[in-house]
Amino acid sequence: MTSRVTFVSPAMSPSLRQARFYDGDSVDDIGAAGARAVAGSLPAPARVVTSASVRCQETAEALGLDGAVAAELAGLDVGRWRGRTLQEVGAAEPEAVGRWLTDPGWAEHGGEPVRDVCERIGRWLDTAQDMDGRTVAVVEPEVVRAAVVAALDLSASVFWRLDVPPLTVTELSGRSGRWNLRLGRPLAAPEEDD
């Protein structure tokens, strides 16, 4: 049995646009319109799951997907940095940001270490491999990063070197404890029949 997981990153939101740690904002009008424009472009899923964030749920809705929230697919908890821009945090706590970006076990910001999110998503992938058919998961960019790290058995130190643009697709297919990766592609509007 081959399992397929299609990860979709959320549409553009103010926090993504401003390089601000996610604080619960909605997708913006441009992001919502972009998601609506590509609705119907994904292969038919056997199941749809989302991160609990507003922007992931709104992206799924704009894509025409009705999914259940999967708590284990939550985004990375950034603790006291939530709602602040990376520039603000870097100016106030440069050593902390440097450590956070280089040490996957660091979490002195009061949130979750990168290593832990990679392990959490890896455990979810273990269960996903037992599901027949395609799962579409509309999830935070860091969940996509963690899935790639876990699926390819990479060091968590590469986490921040993986870019996940808004409204892109990253696909994993696997069986027998092994995943193959199809790297992020943009969603495209479905072709119309002539």
C-alpha positions in Angstrom: 0.0 0.0 0.0 1.3 3.4 -1.0 0.3 6.4 1.1 0.4 9.9 -0.3 0.5 13.1 1.7 0.1 16.4 -0.2 1.1 19.3 2.1 -0.2 22.7 1.1 1.2 25.8 2.8 -1.2 28.6 3.7 -2.1 31.5 1.5 -0.5 34.9 2.1 -1.4 36.7 5.4 -0.2 39.9 7.0 2.2 38.0 9.3 3.8 36.2 6.3 4.1 39.4 4.4 5.8 41.2 7.4 8.0 38.3 8.4 6.2 38.3 11.7 5.8 35.3 14.0 2.3 34.0 13.5 -0.2 35.5 15.8 -3.5 34.1 14.6 -4.2 36.5 11.7 -6.4 35.6 8.7 -5.3 35.3 5.1 -5.4 38.6 3.3 -7.6 39.4 0.4 -4.9 38.7 -2.2 -4.1 35.3 -0.5 -7.7 34.3 -0.3 -8.2 35.2 -4.0 -5.1 33.2 -4.9 -6.4 30.2 -3.1 -9.9 30.4 -4.7 -8.3 30.7 -8.1 -6.5 27.4 -7.7 -9.4 25.5 -6.1 -9.9 22.2 -7.8 -6.3 21.8 -8.8 -5.4 19.2 -6.2 -5.9 15.5 -6.8 -9.0 14.2 -5.0 -8.1 13.3 -1.4 -9.3 10.4 0.7 -9.0 12.8 3.7 -8.2 16.4 4.4 -6.5 17.7 7.6 -5.4 21.1 8.6 -3.3 22.9 11.2 -5.4 24.6 13.8 -4.4 28.1 12.7 -6.9 30.4 11.2 -4.9 30.9 8.1 -4.7 27.2 7.4 -8.4 26.7 7.9 -9.2 29.7 5.7 -6.8 28.5 3.0 -8.5 25.0 3.0 -11.9 26.6 2.8 -10.8 28.9 -0.1 -9.5 25.8 -1.9 -12.9 24.1 -1.5 -11.5 21.6 1.0 -13.4 20.5 4.1 -10.9 19.2 6.6 -10.6 18.2 10.2 -8.1 20.0 12.5 -5.2 17.6 13.4 -3.7 18.9 16.7 -0.4 17.1 16.0 0.0 19.3 12.9 0.2 22.5 14.9 2.7 25.1 13.8 5.9 25.7 15.8 5.3 27.4 19.2 7.6 30.4 19.3 6.7 31.4 22.8 7.2 35.0 23.8 8.1 36.0 20.2 4.6 35.4 18.9 3.3 38.5 17.0 6.7 40.1 16.8 8.7 40.5 13.6 12.0 38.7 13.2 13.7 42.1 12.8 12.3 43.2 16.2 13.3 40.0 17.9 16.7 40.1 16.3 17.3 43.7 17.5 16.2 42.9 21.1 17.7 39.4 21.4 20.3 38.9 18.7 22.1 36.0 20.6 18.8 34.2 21.2 17.8 34.4 17.5 21.2 33.2 16.4 21.0 30.3 18.8 17.4 29.5 17.7 18.5 29.4 14.1 21.5 27.1 14.7 20.6 24.9 17.6 17.5 22.7 17.0 17.2 21.8 20.7 17.1 25.5 21.9 13.8 26.9 23.2 14.6 29.6 25.7 11.9 31.8 24.1 9.4 29.7 26.0 8.2 27.8 23.0 9.0 24.5 21.2 12.4 23.4 20.0 12.7 22.8 16.3 13.9 19.3 17.1 10.6 18.6 18.9 8.4 19.8 16.1 10.4 17.6 13.7 9.9 14.6 15.9 6.2 15.4 16.4 5.6 15.6 12.7 7.7 12.5 12.1 5.3 10.6 14.5 2.3 11.9 12.5 4.0 10.7 9.3 4.4 7.2 10.8 0.6 7.0 11.3 0.0 8.6 7.9 1.9 5.8 6.2 -0.7 3.4 7.4 -3.5 5.3 5.7 -4.6 4.2 2.2 -5.1 6.9 -0.4 -4.1 10.6 -0.5 -4.2 12.9 2.5 -4.2 16.6 1.8 -2.8 18.6 4.7 -3.1 22.4 4.7 -0.4 23.2 7.3 1.9 25.9 8.5 5.3 26.3 6.6 7.2 24.9 9.5 5.1 21.8 9.5 6.1 21.2 5.9 9.8 21.8 6.8 9.5 19.3 9.7 7.8 16.7 7.4 10.7 16.9 4.9 13.3 16.6 7.7 11.5 13.6 9.2 10.7 11.9 5.9 14.2 12.1 4.6 15.8 11.4 8.0 17.7 14.6 7.8 19.3 16.4 10.7 17.0 19.0 12.3 19.8 21.5 11.7 18.6 21.8 8.1 15.1 22.9 9.1 15.7 26.7 8.5 17.4 26.0 5.2 14.1 24.8 3.7 11.9 27.5 2.1 8.2 27.0 1.9 6.5 29.8 0.0 2.8 30.5 0.5 0.3 28.4 -1.4 2.7 25.7 -2.6 2.5 22.0 -2.6 5.0 19.5 -1.2 4.2 15.8 -1.8 5.4 12.7 0.0 4.6 9.2 -1.1 5.7 6.2 0.9 5.4 2.6 2.0 7.3 0.2 4.2 8.8 3.0 6.3 10.3 4.9 3.4 9.1 8.2 2.0 9.8 9.8 -1.4 9.7 13.6 -1.8 8.3 15.7 -4.6 9.4 19.2 -3.9 7.2 22.2 -3.5 5.3 23.3 -6.6 3.0 26.2 -6.9 -0.7 25.5 -7.1 -2.0 26.3 -10.6 -5.6 27.0 -11.7 -7.2 23.9 -13.1 -7.3 23.8 -16.9 -10.7 24.3 -18.4 -12.2 21.9 -20.9 -12.7 23.4 -24.3 
